Amino acid sequence: MEVKFHNIDQVDDSLLKYAVIVSRYKGKWIFCKNKTRKWELPGGTREEGEPILNTAKRELYEETGAKEYDIKPICAYSINSYGLLFFAEIKELGDLPDSEIEKIDFFDDIPDELSFPLYHPKHFDKVRFMFEKNIHKELITQRLKLRLLNKNDRELIFKLRSDLNVIQHTGIKQYTNIDEADPYIKKIEQGMEDFSCLMWTINISSINSPIGTLCFWNFSSDKKRAEIGYDLLPEYWGQGYALEAIKAALPFGFLQCGFNCILAYPVEENLASCRVLEKAGFNLIEKKSCKEVNEDCIICKYKINKG
Ligand SMILES: CC(C)(COP(=O)(O)OP(=O)(O)OC[C@H]1O[C@@H](n2cnc3c(N)ncnc32)[C@H](O)[C@@H]1OP(=O)(O)O)[C@@H](O)C(=O)NCCC(=O)NCCS
């Protein structure tokens, strides 16, 4: 059974039967140990006539003892029936009321022993990704600022994707009109909502216009593996900017997004890209021919694991 996520306005309120709450307290994620099961997220069934927000608040209190908190709905989800997923930032915890919960604990990551291993990792990842993305809108390095792509970046996207030097090794179709950037940015923005990709623009701190992009994309279905991609306007090549940006993105991918490994697939001729990956700590796993690109094309598979 698959967990599917939906925008809140796509699901009629009367269909929402459950509330699940991913919550934080003092920088840690809260999980509850059920007396007869394992670790789980607070949550439960909506009572007759109960507003769904009240279900979430009631369950949060009953299962964690939360007394003061900010809570907000994130999205609807469906497994067999529909529920609403919430995020709560807990400010004050009281005693744990008498319930089916034996104890709560505080985690940096999702615990291994879960009551619902098919569902709760999906709920958790969805909220964690949203949370981290909102908190870490920018990644700062010595010379660079990486900030999330938005619709104002159409000129950058057009400059990159219309430049044959930039796209020659990537299989990207050359843009000829700046309007082509808009649907692309829209797709990326939607992907950032759905936890299926993340893209930053790369900016030199002292200059006000972006010089390239860096992204995580092609996530595995369990969200534990992602591909990294990057490009820079040619006038900024050879100054170590790509390496500096990748080095900032990797810990974000491992710690904040929860990836176990990150992959990259440059073509063999893309010496700059292969070199940058190696300098960033990626290992060459294999080379294979890629006839879909052309007869002689060799693709290199690079990988880096969470250290
Ligand atoms: C790949 C790319 C992002 C690298 O950016 P960059 O900022 O120039 O990279 P860096 O300066 O950090 O490092 C480049 C390294 O590759 C080396 N390099 C560059 N061109 C090279 C070449 N033709 N042959 C051998 N090494 C080369 C550089 O010498 C440098 O290594 P060094 O620091 O040991 O000297 C940039 O070339 C680019 O945007 N290319 C087009 C898009 C692209 O191909 N993206 C990757 C798709 S997989």
The ligand as an ORCA input file, in Angstrom:
! r2SCAN-3c Opt
* xyz 0 1
  C      31.220     21.156    -14.295
  C      31.364     22.593    -13.840
  C      30.171     22.942    -12.958
  C      32.665     22.753    -13.085
  O      32.680     24.040    -12.502
  P      34.042     24.796    -12.009
  O      33.656     25.807    -10.999
  O      34.787     25.229    -13.186
  O      34.766     23.654    -11.267
  P      35.995     23.849    -10.323
  O      36.705     25.128    -10.653
  O      35.509     23.698     -8.923
  O      36.888     22.611    -10.670
  C      37.107     22.208    -11.978
  C      38.243     21.155    -11.960
  O      38.214     20.461    -13.182
  C      39.431     20.711    -13.850
  N      39.126     20.805    -15.257
  C      38.348     21.716    -15.876
  N      38.346     21.488    -17.185
  C      39.136     20.427    -17.382
  C      39.569     19.731    -18.522
  N      39.121     20.035    -19.737
  N      40.409     18.690    -18.351
  C      40.829     18.324    -17.136
  N      40.455     18.955    -16.003
  C      39.636     19.998    -16.154
  C      39.954     21.980    -13.291
  O      41.359     22.085    -13.487
  C      39.584     21.842    -11.830
  O      40.449     20.950    -11.162
  P      41.623     21.527    -10.235
  O      40.968     22.377     -9.193
  O      42.272     20.308     -9.664
  O      42.517     22.322    -11.122
  C      31.364     23.583    -15.039
  O      32.387     23.192    -15.886
  C      30.051     23.594    -15.794
  O      29.131     24.336    -15.476
  N      29.925     22.769    -16.865
  C      28.697     22.718    -17.653
  C      27.558     22.010    -16.932
  C      27.921     20.599    -16.578
  O      28.581     19.904    -17.329
  N      27.436     20.148    -15.406
  C      27.689     18.832    -14.891
  C      26.818     17.813    -15.508
  S      27.235     16.193    -14.939
*
